[in-house]
Amino acid sequence: MIKYEVRKAYREDIPILVRYKLANILEYANSATLEEQDKIEGYVQAEIKTELEQAQMILLEGQTVGCLIVTKKDDGMLIDEIYLEEDYRNQGIGTSCLKQLLQKYSTLYLWVYKLNYQAISLYQKLGFQIIMETESRYYMKYKCNN
């Protein structure tokens, strides 16, 4: 597996965090109209500023290749965003990040688009279960059995 590092996100990382979050959303909500896409972008711009304290950047040889945002949610933590640039996917980085979160927190939640089959498969292998669904997404939960 590739050796990577994770660091806290800073104010200057906001543009790349917005780009990553939009890419994640629009990849699976690609039928959205331009007006809907503008609304999504406005929402993401505002949301990233409130999540900056919880955001982390994933780096490879000093270059940003992804991000991770984990926020407090009810009885656990919500993986609000996990994103890797396409060239760095399927190399174990995302899986490693998730496994570290599973060791750190006993209860984790996340939303995933139903069309993101690869991610759903990974989450289920790691022990996440679907607890709710919308038309386009699943809400999944991981609960440590310790």
ABEGO torsion letter per residue (X at the ends): XBBBBBBBBBAAAAAAAAAAAAAAAAAAAAABBAAAAAAAAAAAAAAAAAAAAABBBBBBGGBBAEBBBBBBBEABBBBABBBBBAAABGAGAAAAAAAAAAAABABBBBBBBAABAAAAAAAAAAGBBBABBBAABBBBBBBBAX
